[in-house]
C-alpha cells in the first residue's frame, strides 16, 4: 500500500507543505499539501520537482578520513580529538562552526548549545549571515527583538504591497501567486516594485522604481519626510509607543524629489507618485528581501523602511507592516536558537549578562560565551590568518557562496583541521575536508523548520538514509559526548531536542521575550510526530485562536516597551571606476537553488537556464561589441574573472550586469560569480554586499563553440568555457575555447567513456569550420557533438531528448547530426515552463493560433498553470508578437 507523508519543502522561506508519496516499488512523487496554511496546495517549479532530486548519484555514504572510508567511531574520535586539542592549546576561540539555513532547528540547537555553552566560544555562524543578518539587526534596533510582525495573510489584505529588493515571482513564487490572486480579485490593490532590474515580479507592478544600487535609504528617508510634511504621521502612536522620531526625521532631511532623484537615479515624477501612494494608503505591507539585506548599508535600509511604518502606526494590524522574506527554509529557525555569532538561544542577547546567566543555568553548562563570535566574513579571515585551528562546516558550500570565494577556498585549504557534514561527496567545499561526514537529506531527516511568517512545521522522513548517513544533530551530539559532555547531549531523538528548545523559550520569560513556544515544552515523541504547523508565539496555556501578529497593541521588546526610530543617512557610494565601470548584481534564477546540489539533479529544472549568464543592457553590449549569446568575461578588484553567456535584455539597467550565483566548479569552468565580490559588508550586521560590486566587461573570443549531449558525465573538460547540466538520460553541455590536441573524435571517445565498439558517424562542413559527430551503442545514442567557429544553431531541448529515445534505424541516424527535429516532431524551443515542459516555440504557436492572453495559452498548452512563475515570460512573448504584428 503506497505510503504518504506530510512534510515541508526544503527550499525558500515560504515553508510550503508537501505530501510525499512512496509507491510499493519505491518510486516517490510529491504534491502540495492543501491543508498547509503557507501554500494551500500550491508548489513552485522547484517544489514540484522534489522527487526528481532524490537521485543517489554523488551522495556521501560513509565517513571519510583523508579521503578514505572509515567507521563512525574513527571519524568522530578524530573530530573530538582535533577540537579538544585546539581548545587546550589555543583556547576556545581557535575553533568554529559554519552552519546553514538548510539545517533543521534541532540540528541548529545542538550546534549552538555545544559551541556557546560547552566549548565556550561564540564562533558559530551561518550562511544566513549572507541572507538575513541585516534584517535581524534592523529588527533588534527598532523592536528590541528579532520579530517579524505580520503574516502571509497580510499580503492579501493590504491595499498597497511594496516589494523592495525582492524578486518574489522567482524567489518566493507561491507567495507571489497568493499576491497575484488577491490583486486579480481586487484590482484596486496596488503593487510597487523597487528594484534596479525589471524582474519577473514587475509584471504585477503598477509602478516599477528602477532604483540605483543602495539608493533605498534615500528613498525611504524622503518618504519619512514626506509623511511628516503632509500630515500623515500617526502622532498618537508615535508619542505613546516610540522614541527617537525627531532625530530620525532630522536625519531624513526634506522630501525634495529632485534631491532624492540625485541619489536614487529615479525620475522625480515616479518619486512623487510613490510618496503620494504610500501616504494615502493605510493598509501597506512592505516586503523586502536580499536587495535590501545584501548590502553594506543593509541594516540602515531595513530601519529606514521600518521608520515609515512606525511613523504611520502601520504595523501589527491586518494588512500592514514591514515584512522580511527569508531566503532559506530555516533561516528563521536558526535565528530562534541563536545560530548567529552575535545571538543567544531563544532570541536572547549574548551581550546581556542576565540572558547569558539564564541560558547557562538552563543548560547547566560549564561555560557560556561572553561576547559575540566571528561573523561569516571575519570567520573565514580568521581561518586564513591561522587563528582558527579547527573548523566544522555543515550543509553549506562557502567555497561558492561566500564573497571573495577564492580567498575563502584558499583559507579552508590551509586550515589544520576541516570537517564537512554534507549529503554530497563532491561539492567544491567537501573536496577540501579532512573529515567528511555523510548527512541525511530531505526525505530522510526528522525535525522542524520555521518559515518567514514564524510558522513552525515538521519536516518528516519518508526514506531510509543511504549507507551510513546520519542526522547532523546526531553527529554533533556524539562528538559532544566524546568531549566529555555526555549528560547534556544524551538525546534519544529530535523530539527531545525540540522539547528542550521549547522549554528554554519559556524559561523565565513571562512575556518579556517575543519567542515563546512553551506550549510544546513537554511534547512527547508521539505528540512531536503528530505536530501540525503553528505560528509562534505559543506559550503554555495559549489560546488556540490568539492573534499571531505582533505590535498591534503598541508594545515592543525594548525595556521601556517602546519601539525605536533609527536615524539613518543616505550616503551614495560610487564603486565603479574607469577600470571597473559596471555594477555587478548577483542573485537567483527561477528553477535553481543555491549551489545546485539538489536542483542540479533535475533535468526539468535545468532545462530553463542551463548555463551561467550575464544580463546586459543592449546599449552596453553594443558599445563593447557583444552580441546576444556571445561569451563575456567579467573581472573585479579581487583579481578574479568569470566567463558566462551574454543575455541581452532591456530588463537590465544600463551600466549594470546581473549574474546568478548557482554555478560551481562542478557545473561550469569559470562560473563562480562570488569570486568577483569583495568582502565589503555592513558594519553592524556583518552581511556582505553581494549585490553591489564593480566589474569590467569584455567579449570573450573562442576558437570554437560547441554543444554536446551524452549519456554519461564527461571527464574534466579542458576548455576555456564549459557548462554542464542534467537532461533526460544524461548530460548536456556548452563548450568553447581551443580544440583538443588529439582531435575531436579521439576526444569524444575518451571524454564520454565510449566503448571500443561504439559506432561513430558524422561530417565536417564549411571547410572544416563545422563538425558534427554522433556515437551509438546498439540502438542507443551515447553522445552527440556539434562544433563550429561560431555559436552553434542547434535545438537544445530536442537534441537532449534524443538520449532517452531508441535509434534502431541507421539511415535515420543522420537526422540527429542535422541538429533539428524532423517535420513530424515540432521543435519545442527553449523550455520556458519547467513545470509542464513547454517551450517558447509552443507558446508562440499557441499565440499565432489565436491565444491572446496568458490564460488562453495556459488553457491550450498547460504553460503557467502550476506555479505560475513563467507567466511574466509568457506575457512578454505575447507582447512581442503583437508588437511585430503591428509594425
N, C-alpha and C positions, 0 to 999 in steps of 0.2 A: 504494500500500500504506500503510495507516494507520501512523503512527509513534508509539511510546510512549517516554516519558522518565521516569526515576526522579528525583524532586526532593523538596523539603521544603516543608511548609506554611508560609506567611508570617505566621501569626497568633501564638498564645501560645507560651510557653516549653516546652511539651511536646515540640515538634520532630517532629511526625508525618511519616512518609514518605508521599509521594503519587506515584501514577503518572498522568501526564498523557498523554492520547491525542489526537492531532491527525488528524482524518479527511482524506481526499483533498480534500474541499470546504472545508477549513479549520475545521470545527467542532471544538471542544475539549470533552472530557469528563475527569473526574477520578475516581479511586477510591483507597482506601487501599492502601498498599504492604504486602502480607502479610509481606514479608521484613524490614521495618524494625523494629528492636528497641524503638523507642519506642511504637509503636502496633499492630504486628502486623496491619495492615489496617484498624483502626478509624479513623473520622474523625468529628468533631463536625459540627454543622449548618453551621458556617462553612466548614470544610474541604470538606464535601460540595458546597457551592455555589460553590467557587472559580471554576469555568468561567463562572458567571453574572456574575462581577465583572470580566470582561475586556472590558467594553463600552468602545469607544474614545471615547465622548462625553466631552467635557471634558478630554481628555488634552492635555498640553503637547507640541507637535510641533516647535517651533523656538525657538532662543534669542530672548529679548525684552529690549530695552533701552529703558527708559522707555515700555513699552507698545507698542513697535513691533518687528516681526520683524527680526533682524539675523543675520549669519553667525556661526559659532562663533568665528572669528578676532576679530571685532569684540567679541563678548561677553566672551571670555576675556582679551583685551587690556584691556578696561575693568576686569575683576576684578583682574588682576595689577597694573595701574597704581594702582588705588584702595588696595589693600593695601600696596603698596610705598610710596606717598606717605604713608599714615598712619603706617607704621613709621618712615619717615625724619623726619617732622615731630613725631611724638608718642611714638615708642618702640614696642617690640613689644607691650606690654600695651594698646595702643589698638585692637587687632584681636581678633576672637573667632570661634570656630566653635561652633555649636549643632547637635548631631548627634542620631541616633535609633537605637533598638534595631531599627528596620526595615532599617537598612543591613546589608550583608554584612560579614564580618570583613575582607575585602580592602579595602573602602571605608574602614572604620574605621581600619585600619592605616595607610593612606596619609595620612588626615587627621591622625592623631596624630603621625606622623613629620614631616609638614610643619610643623605648629604648634609642637611641642615641640622638635624637633631643628633646624629650619631657620629658622623665624620667631622662635624663641627665647622663646616665651611658653607658659604652660600654660592660657591662656584657651580651653580646648576642653572643653565639657561636653555632656551628652546628656540626652534625656528619660528615660533610665534613672535619672537623679538623682531623678525623680519616682516611680520604681518600686522600685529595689533598693539604693539607696545606704546605707540603714541596715543592710541585710544585709551589705554589703561591710564597713562599719565594725565591725559585731559580729564578723564572721569574723576580721578582721585583729587586733582586740583579743584575741580568745580563742585563735586558732590561729597568729597570726603571718603569715597569708596569707588571701587571699580564696578559701577552699576549701569547696566543698560536699562533705561526706564520702561520702554514700551514693549509691544507685542506685534507679531505679524499682522494681526487684525487691524492695527492702526493704519497700515498701508491701504487697506480697503475702505477705511472710514474717513481718511483725510480728504480735504478739498484741494490741497496742493501737496505734491510729493516732489522734493528736490533731491536729485541724485548727484552727489558730489564725489568725483573721482571714483565712480562706481559704474562699471560696465555690467550692470545687473543681468542683462539679457544673455551674456555669455558666462558670467562668473557665478551668478545665483539664479539660474534660469527658471526654477519653479516659483520663486518669489516674483520674478518679472512677469510670469504668466498670471499670477494672482493679481498683480497690479494691472496688467492689460485687460483682464476680465472685468475688474472693477471700473476701469475707465470706459470700457465699451458699454457697460451697464449704466454708467453715469457720465456722459460726455462732458458735463460741466467741470469735472475734475481736471486739474491742470498738472502737467508734469514738466519740470525744468531739469535739464541735464547740464551739469557743469563739468567739462572735460576738454582737455586740449584736442583730443581726437573726436571725430564724429563716429562714434561706435555704434554697434547694433542697437544699443539702448536708446539712441537718439531717434530711432524710428517711432517711438511712442511720445516723443517730446513735443510740447507746444512751443518750447523755447530751448535752443541749444546755445550755451555760452562756451565758446572755444577759448577758454582762459589760458593765459600764458602759464608755463610751469611755475608752481609755487606762488601764484597770484591770489590764492584763496584768502589769505589773511586780509589783504587789502579790500577784497570784495565784501567780506563779512564785517570788517570794521566800518566800511561805508554803509552797509546795511544797518548796523547798530546806530550809527549817527543819523541815518535817515529815519529810523524808528523814533528816535528822540525828537527830531525836528518836526515830525508830522503828528506828534501826539499819540503814537501807537504803543508807548510804554505802559505796561500794567503797573502803575505806581504803587498800588496797594500790595501787590505780590512782591515787588522789589523791596519795599520798605519792611514788610513783615517777615520775609523768608530769605533774604540775600544780604550780602555785603560786598563792597568794592565796586559798586556801579559807577560812581563818579570817576574813579581812577580809570576804569575800563573805557568810559566814554571819552575822557580826556585823551587817552592813548589813541582812540579811534580817529580823532580829528573831525573834519567836516565831511558831509555827504556830498562831495562835489564830483559829479560823474566824469568830468574832464580829468581830474586828478586820479580818480580810480582807474580810468581808461589808460593812463600812462603806465601804471604798474601792471594791470591785468591784461592789457592788449585787447580789451573788449571795446566794441563801439559804444559810445556814450548812450545812444538810444536803447540798446539792449540792456545796459546797466539800469537806466531809468525804469524800463519795463519790469525787470526783475525786482528792484526795490519796491516798486508800487504794488506788485502782485503779492509779495511776501507781507508787506504792511497791511494789506487789505484783507488777508485771508487768515482766519483764526485757526482753522484746523490744518496745520502744516506739519508734515513729517520730513525731516532732513536725514536722508540715508547717506552714509559715507563709508568708503572702503579704502583700498590701497592707494588711490590717487591722493588721498589726504594723509594717510599714515606713513607711507614710504617716502618720507621727505625729511630734510634736515631741519625743517620748521614744522614737522607734523603735529607736535603737541600744541603749538600755538594755533594751527589750523583748527584742531579739534575744539580748543577753548574759544576761538573766535566764533565758530558756529553755535556752540552751546550758549555763549553770551547772548545771542539773539533770541534764543528760546527762553532763557531766564528773564530777559528784559520784557518779554511779552507774556510771561506766565504760561507759555505753551509747552507744557511738559507734564507728563504723568497722567494726562487725561485722554480719553478716547480720541484717536485721530490726530495726535500731535506729540511732538517731541523729537529730540535728536536720536538717531538710530545707527549704531555701529554694526556693520555687516561683517562678521568674522569670515576669514578666508578658509580656515581649516575645520574639519569635522569636530575637533575637540579643543580648539584654542580656548574656548570658554572654560571647559573642564580643567585644563591645565592652569588657568588663572585661579580657579577656585581652590586648588590645592597648593598654590604658591609656587608653581613651576618656573616662574621668572626669578632671576637672580636677586631682584630687589623687593620680593614679596615673601610673606609667610603664608602658611596654610590657612584656609577658611577666611580669605580676604583680610587677614591680619597683617600688620605693618612690621617689617623687620627693624625699622628704626625706632619702634615704640617699645620701651623696656617692659611695660606691663604685658603687651602682647607676647613678647619673647618668653617672659616668665610663664605665661598661661600655656603656651604651646609646649614648652619644656616640661612643665608639670603633667600635662595631659599625656604626653608621650613617655613620661618617665625616662627622659633622655639624659645621657651623661653630659651633654653639652648642647648649646644652641648657637647657631651663627649669630654674631652680634653686629654685623654690618652687611650691606649689600655685597654680593659677589660680582664677578666679572660678567658683563653683558656680552652678547654674542661676538661682536667685532673685537672687543677688548679681550675676550676669552681666547680667540684664535691668535691674537697678537701675543698673548702670554704663552701660548703653545709655541709660537715662532721663536720667542726670545728665551725659552727654556725654563720659564717659571712653572709651567705645568709639566709634570713628570708622568702622569697617568691620566688618560682621557677615555671616557666611555661615551660613544655616540650611539643613539638609539633611534631607529626608524626615520632617519633623515639622511640627506645626501649633500652635506655642506660644500664638497668639492665642486658642486654645480651651482648651488643656490646662494651661497654667501657672496657678498661683494668682494672684488679683487680675488676671484676664486682661485687663480693660480697661486697666489700667495698663501691662501688657506691650504691648498694642496701641499705646497712645499713645507708648511708648518707641520701638518699631520705626518708627512714623510719623515721628519726629523724628531718627532716626539718619541721618547724612550719606550712608551707602552701605550698602545691604542687598542681598545676593544670596540667592536662594532656589532650591535644586535640588529639584524635585518632579516627580511624574508628572502632577499635576493643575494646571490653569491657574487655577482659581477658588477655591482654599481661602482661608479667612479671612486666612492669613498670606501666601500667594502674591500676593494683591492689593496687598500693601504693598511688593513687591520693586522695586528699581531695575533689577536684572538677574534675569530668570527663566530658569533653565537646565533644559531638559527632560531628565528622568532616565528610565532604564529601570526597569520594574517587574517584579513577579513574573511569571514565564514568559518574560522577556526577559533577566534578569540571570544571571550566572555567578559563583559563589563558594561560600562556606561559611557555615554558622551553627552555633552551639553551644547545645544545649538545657539544661534545668535539671539533668540528671544528667551534665553535662560531655561530652555526646556530640556530636562534630563530624560534620555531614552536608553533603552537597553540595546546593546549590540550582542547578539547571541550566536553561539556556534551551531553550525549545521553540517560541518565537515570534520573529519578527523585530521589532526595535524600531520603533515607529511614527515616521514622519517622520524627524527628525534627533536623536531621543533618544539619549543616550549614558550609559554607566555613571558612577556617582558617582566611582569611583576614577580613571577616565579624565579627568574634568573637573578634579579636584584635581591630578593629575599634570601635566596640561597647563599649569595655572596655575603650578605649581612650576617647570616648565621656563622659562616666560616671566619668572619672577622670578630666573632665573639658577642654578637648581639642577638642571639637565638630567640630569647623570650619575646623581644619586641617585634619580631618578624615571623612568628610561627603561625602564619595564616593558612587555614585549611583550604581556602578558595577565595575568589574575588568577592563573594558575598560578605565575607568577614572584613575585608578591606573597606568596602563601601559602607558597612555599618559603622566602622570606626571613623571614617571620614564624616559621616553624618553626625556622629556623636560629638566630634570636635567642633563642627559648625555650630552646635547648640551650647557648647561648654562655656559657662559664664557669659552667655550672650544677652538674654533678656531684652532683645530688640535693639541693642546697641550697635550691632553689625548687620549689614544687609544680607549676607549669605547665611541662611539657616535652613537646613533640611533635617532638623531634629526629629521630625515625624518618622524618619527611617532609621533612627539610631539603634533600634532593637530588631531590625529586619532579620528574619530567619532566611535560611537558604531557599526555602520554598517561596517565601514572600519576594525575595530578590528575583527568583526565576520568573515569577508572575508579574513583576513590576511593569506598570503601564506608564507611558510618557506623562511627566508632570513638570510644571514650572515652579521654580523657586521664587520667593521663599515658601517653605512649607515646614514651619516649626511644629513642634509637638502640640497636639490639640488644635491644629489649624482647621479653619472651616473649609470644607471642600470647594465651596463656590467663592472663596475670598478673591478680591481683586488682585491680580498679579502685576498690576502696574506699580511703579514706584513714583513717589514725589508729588502725586496729585494732592496730598494733604499739606504740601509745602515743607515737609520735614526731611532734612538731608542727614548726612552722617559725619559732618564736622562736629566737634564738641559742642558748639552752640546751636547745632541743628539747622544752621543757615547754609545755603549754597554760596559759593564764592564766584563772583565775576573775576576774570583774569585779564589784566591789562596786557594786550599783545600789540606789537607794532609790525607794520608791513615793510620789511626790508627786502627790496627787489635785488636779487643777486644774479649777475650775469656770469655764467660759467663757460660760455663759448669764447673762442678766440680765433684769429686768422688760421692757426694750425688745426684747431678742432671746432669748426663752425656750426656743427649740428647738435641739437639737443636729442639725446637718446632717452627713450621711454621704454621700459620693459613691462611685461605682463603676461597674461594667459591667453590661450585660444579657447575656442568653444568646447572642443571634444577631448582635450588632454588635461592631465592633472600633474602638477609639479614636474618631476623628472621622468615621468612616463614609465616607471617600474611596473605600474598596473595598466594604465590605459594603452601603453605601447604594445601590449599583448593582443589587443583587439584590432582585427583587420578593419572592422567597420569604423572604429573611431579614428583610425589612421588614414582613412580614405579622403576626408575633407581637406586637411592640410598635412601633407606627408613629408614636408621638409622645412627647415628653418628659413625664415624670410625677413625682409625689412620692408615695412610700408614706407613709401617715399612719395612726396607730392610730385606730380608730373613736371611742374616747373623746375624743381630742384633736379630731377632726373635729367631733363633736357640740358640744363646748364653743365652737368657732369658727363654728358654723353652716355647716359644709361637708358637702355630700352627695357620694356617690360619683359620679365623672365631672365634678364641678364644676371650674372653673378656680381655681387658687390662686396667690397671689403671695407669693414669698419675698424677703426683703431682709436684708442683713447690714451689719456695721460698715464694709464697703468703700463703702457708699452705693449699691451696685448692686442690681438686682432681676431676678428671672426670673419668668415666668408659665408654669405647667405644669399638666397634668391631675392631679386628685386620684385616687389609687388607695387606697381604704381597706382595710386589712388588719391582722389581728392578728399577722402575721409581724413587724411593726414594733413596737418597744418604745414605750410612752407617753413623750412628751416628746422624741421624736426623729423625724426625717424622712430618707428616702433619696431621692436624685435621681441618675439616671445621667448620665455625663459625655460622651455621644456627640454631642449635638445642637449644631449650629453656626449661624452666621448664614446659611448656605446652606440649612439644613434647618428652621429654626424662627425665629420672631420674637424671642423672648426666652428661649432655651433654653440659653445658655452658662453652665452652673452654676458653673464655676470663677471667674466674675466675683465670686461671693459669698465666695470663700475668701481670707482674709488671707494675707500672705506669711510666716506663722509657720512655722518649720522647726526640725528637730533641730539642736542646736548643734554636734554632732560630724559628722554625715553631710551636713547641709545639705538633707535631704529634707523637702519641705513636708508640713504636716499637712492632707492633703486629706480626712480622714475625721472631723474634729472642729472644726467651726466653729459659731458661734452665729447663728441667724437668727430673724426674725419670720415669721409665717404669717397670711394672711388670705384670705378668699374674694375672687375677682376677678369683679366684676359685668360683664356684657356685654349690650349692647342686642340682639344677635343671636348665634346659634350656627349653624354651617354645616358641611356635609361636601360635598366635590366630588371627582369623578374627571375626568380629561381626558387626551387623547391626546398633548398637548404640555405642556412645562413652562411654568407661567404667568409673566407679567411679575412684577416685585416686588409683593408683596401688601400693600395699605395698611391692614392691620388690626392691632388690639392683639395678637391672638393668631393665629398660623397655624403649622402643622407640615406639612411636605411629605415624602412617601415615594414610592418607586417601587412600581408594581404592574404586572401583566402588561398590556402595551400602552400604558403611560403612567405617570400620577402620581395619587396620592390625597392629599387634604389636608383637614385640620381647620381651621376658621376661626371667629373670634369677634371682636366689637368693635362698631363703628358701621357701619351700612350705607353703601355707596358713594354719593356725592352724585349721580352720574349715573344711578342706578337699576341694578337687578340685571341686566337683560337687556343693557343697554349695556356694563356692566362685564364680563359674560361674553364678549361679542363681542370686546372689546379684550384682556382678560387672557389668553385662551386662543387668540389669533390666529385666530379663526374666519373662514373665507372669507365674502365678502358673500352668497354663495348658500346658506350653511348654513341648514338648516331648524330652527327653534327652536319647541318646544312645551312646554307646562307649565300650571300652575294656581296660583291663590292661594286659600288657605283660612283658616278661623278669623279672619275679619275682618281679613285682611291680616297676621296674625301668622305665617303659614306660606306658604312659596313653594317651588315645585319646577319646575326647568327642565331640558330635555334638548335638546341640539343634535346634528344629524346632518349628515354629508356623504355623500350617496349612501346606502348601506346600513350605513355605519359610524357608531358613536357617537363624537362628538368631545368632548363634555363633558356632565356630569350634575351638577346642583347642587341641594342640599337646604338650605333656610334656615328657621329657626324662632326664636322668642323663648326657647326652652329647648333643651338638648342634643337633637339630632335622633336619632330612633329609626330607624336605617337598618341593614340588613345590609351592613356594610362589605365583607367579602370578596366577597359576591355582586355588589354594585354595581361594585367594582373589576374583577371578572372580565368585566363586560359590554363593556369596551373591546376585548377580544380576540374578541368574538362578532359575527357579522353580524346586522343587524336590517332585513331587507328588507320585512317586513310592517308597514305604517304603523299598522294597527289594533292590533298587538301592542305598539307602542312605548309606549303609555300605561301598560303594566305597569312599565316602568322607573321612572317617577316615583312609583310606589307604594312603592318602596324596599325591596321584599322579593321573593323569588323566587316564581314560581307553584308550585302544589301539586305539579307533577311534577318540580320542581327543589328538593330539600330544601336548607334553609339550613345551611351548614357551621357558622355561628357564627364567633366569633373564632378565628383559627388558633392552635392550641396546639403541634402537632408540625410544625415548619418543614420537617424532612427529608422528610416524607411528605405535607405539605399537609393535615393532618387538623385539623378544627375542634372546638370544645368541644361543639357540638350532636351531632356524630357520635360523640364519646366517650360523651356522656350517653345517646344512643340505644343504643349497644352495651351499656352498663351496664343500662339498663332492659330490654334484650333477654336478660339473663341473664349477661353477663360480670361476674364478681365480683372479678376480680383484674387487676392491670396486665398480666400475661402474657396473660390471656384477651382483654383489649381489644386488645393488640398483635396477637394472632393473627387477630382479626376485622378490624381496621381498618388495621394496619400502624403505628399510632402507637407511638412509643417503641422501635421495633425497629432503628433505625440507631444514632444516637449515644447515645440513652437520656437526654438532658438533660431531656426533658419528663416522664419517669416520675414525679417527685415531684408534678407538677401533675395528672397522670392519677390518681394515688393520692388526691390531695386531692378531686377530683371524686367519686370513688367513695365516700370517707368522708362527704362532704357529702350525697350521695344516700342513703346508709344512715342518716344521722342524721335526714334529713327523713322517711324511711320509718318510723322508729321513733317519731316524735313523734305 
